[in-house]
Amino acid sequence: MEALEKLLESVVGRLGIIHLDWRYFVMWMVAFFFLYLAVKKKYEPLLLLPIGFGIFLVNLPLAPLMGDHELFWIFHHYGVEWEVIPCVIFLGLGVMTDFGPMLANPKSLIVGAGAQLGVFVTFLGTYVCGFALPEAASVAIIGGADGPTTIYLTNALAPQLIGPNALAAYSYMAMVPLILPPIIRALTTKEERVIEMKQLRHVSRMEKILFPIIGTIVIGLMIPDILPLLGMLMFGNFMRESGVVRRLSQTAQGELMNIVTIFLGISVGATMDAENFLNPKSLLIFGFGIFDFILCTAGGVLMVKLMNLFIKEKMNPIIGAAGLSAVPMASRVCQDMGAKEKPGNFLLMHAMGPNVAGVIGTAAAAGLMIAMFK
Amino acid sequence: MEQIWNQVMERLSNPEVLFGLAVRFFGVFVVLIIVMIVLYLTGLVFQRIEEKTQEAASAADKGGPPPPLTPTNRSAEAVGTSPGSDVLGEVAAAVALSMVPDEVAVAVALALTETSKERGVATRFPAQAGVPAAWEEPGMAWKLVGRQEALFRTTSLRRYITSKGE
């Protein structure tokens, strides 16, 4: 009889339903919200869908997924903790990115730097609110709107925050079309928004081939801490521009990118169990994240306005908002807005300059943070 | 409230924070400004090289101006194209037949390929078993070649190209 009781106890004890409590339901709601955004609203579905499903799976009681050497633990450990996935994503990003608009208009690098304003203000804000310095740095980089950089920096400085940080970064990136327009409108006048920009000069193939090498030398010598990310970005871009390794380029931007995106999404989602997520720090991170995004967008727009005071050929301040990385969504938003303000005003290529400069700027800011705190 | 305020002030008075923050913020600008200057200089060098190349090309062309690229309101018969004529001829014929730019590209490519085949000239993209040629890559305009070939056969362009052939 006693043996039977023990057997029953062990069977019943292994039933997930016995261990359910309110926190699991809250986390399911969070997971379903991200799945809704991905499926119904089509906001960054490539990332929000695996993240949402990852959250859902790890928030089933007794799920053997994130314990030592369990499935998601392995994805997370070897992919994210070992910093493999963010760097591989940067490789794919490098292959997909055309730096031509930035090379044609190097001034856009300054716009990319201006868009880092939010990163530093948020850093101060989070620190004042009680976060440790490395934690504050990892939260601040969310505003750079660059998922892989956020994951890379957070993993280096505050790995315990990787779930909320990555989730905040990707969810706000998905909301770029909603966040950018009101800020741009608030900071610019109608006259400024209809400025037409001169067509960009032609950039020769040799220039494009040399950029990854020159860029790596210049940035690598100044901020070596960011070389794993930036080096892969430049390597990918070199493969693209050289034009001699078409098969490798196609793999890096296609299958390889898709594979690591699946593992990244599921790994990030898997870090979001109820215990890690349902605490005041995570909510603060989400609050600071949106504040950060707004300030970074404003920083880019204001930087263009400041530059317009000194340069002869005025820039349309709308493109400043693209200094927020989020390639190429931020540029598309700028293009749409410019075309709405003045039909026939094509800002897409002009916005791509600050957009890719924003990627480099965020990586530079992350490198400086790592250099200071690691 | 006062306690929170004191804590904030205490944290802000940490010189490492404010100084470090300023250093990092301006550090990003310094790094990107250096990259910008390097890109400007590289751009200038390449622009100069391009100008020189163009000058050299225009000096070489001084002997006779090239025929117009897009003759308007001309009939295809008037163009007088043949397998032996240059690419401009094929373009002119295609334009005269009101073909859209993609079709023009494909028509010219097809004409040249057929001509080279007829004359036994080696093509630029030799076919290898199982390996797609460069023009078959996704996104290439020439990928449309199959569809365009059907279109091409229905037009009279082919007649003009092959009528004076061997």
Interface residues (C-beta under 8 A of the other chain):
Chain A: M102 L103 A104 P106 K107 L109 I110 G112 A113 Q116 L117 F120 F123 L124 Y127 V128 G130 L133 R201 H202 V203 S204 M206 E207 L210 F211 I214 G215 V218 I219 M222 I223 R246 A357 I360 G361 A364 A365 L368 M369 M372
Chain B: Q7 V8 R11 L12 V17 L18 G20 L21 V23 R24 F25 G27 V28 F29 V30 V31 L32 I33 I34 V35 M36 I37 V38 L39 Y40 T42 G43 F46 Q47 I49 E50 E137
